[in-house]
């Protein structure tokens, strides 16, 4: 179950970055804010605090109409997401190893 949750989060995160990169201010400000808020909530629920914090900043910059700093912040979001995805992949590998170990122990009993 945890594996599916992480996988879904990683997919959504990658989609979000693509969508945010295609948007422009001031035309898409509402969409930027909604997407950033949605993924911020998901990031908080999964423990990706750095990504959540950066997405909060994205929403604030979009509302302020600060296109220049928004683009720079989005670049940081991409970097943070890449780091988070790597961390989640490592966590998934560890989770799988623990599940396999638990199954082996259960079989031996």
VENKA-V423149 format. One record per residue. N is the residue number from 1. PHI is phi in degrees with one decimal (none if undefined). Layout:
BEGIN
n->N phi->PHI
n->N phi->PHI
END
This chain:
BEGIN
n->1 phi->none
n->2 phi->-60.9
n->3 phi->-61.7
n->4 phi->-65.6
n->5 phi->-62.4
n->6 phi->-63.0
n->7 phi->-61.4
n->8 phi->-62.9
n->9 phi->-59.7
n->10 phi->-62.9
n->11 phi->-63.1
n->12 phi->-63.6
n->13 phi->-62.4
n->14 phi->-66.7
n->15 phi->-63.8
n->16 phi->-58.2
n->17 phi->-60.0
n->18 phi->-62.9
n->19 phi->-66.3
n->20 phi->-63.6
n->21 phi->-65.5
n->22 phi->-90.0
n->23 phi->-87.7
n->24 phi->-134.7
n->25 phi->-96.6
n->26 phi->-85.6
n->27 phi->-56.2
n->28 phi->-104.3
n->29 phi->-56.5
n->30 phi->-63.2
n->31 phi->-66.1
n->32 phi->-61.1
n->33 phi->-63.1
n->34 phi->-63.9
n->35 phi->-63.1
n->36 phi->-62.1
n->37 phi->-65.8
n->38 phi->-59.0
n->39 phi->-75.7
n->40 phi->-62.9
n->41 phi->-61.8
n->42 phi->-63.7
n->43 phi->-64.9
n->44 phi->-63.4
n->45 phi->-67.6
n->46 phi->-98.0
n->47 phi->90.5
n->48 phi->-88.3
n->49 phi->-66.7
n->50 phi->-62.9
n->51 phi->-63.8
n->52 phi->-60.4
n->53 phi->-63.3
n->54 phi->-66.5
n->55 phi->-67.2
n->56 phi->-62.7
n->57 phi->-64.4
n->58 phi->-58.8
n->59 phi->-60.8
n->60 phi->-64.5
n->61 phi->-65.6
n->62 phi->-63.6
n->63 phi->-63.7
n->64 phi->-80.0
n->65 phi->73.1
n->66 phi->-89.6
n->67 phi->-59.5
n->68 phi->-62.4
n->69 phi->-71.1
n->70 phi->-63.9
n->71 phi->-59.7
n->72 phi->-63.6
n->73 phi->-65.3
n->74 phi->-62.6
n->75 phi->-62.4
n->76 phi->-67.3
n->77 phi->-61.1
n->78 phi->-58.7
n->79 phi->-62.1
n->80 phi->-63.8
n->81 phi->-65.8
n->82 phi->-59.0
n->83 phi->-64.5
n->84 phi->-64.1
n->85 phi->-61.7
n->86 phi->-61.6
n->87 phi->-63.3
n->88 phi->-67.0
n->89 phi->-61.6
n->90 phi->-64.1
n->91 phi->-64.6
n->92 phi->-63.7
n->93 phi->-60.2
n->94 phi->-63.6
n->95 phi->-61.0
n->96 phi->-62.7
n->97 phi->-60.6
n->98 phi->-66.1
n->99 phi->-66.0
n->100 phi->-63.0
n->101 phi->-61.2
n->102 phi->-62.7
n->103 phi->-65.2
n->104 phi->-62.3
n->105 phi->-64.7
n->106 phi->-63.7
n->107 phi->-67.6
n->108 phi->-71.3
n->109 phi->-79.2
END
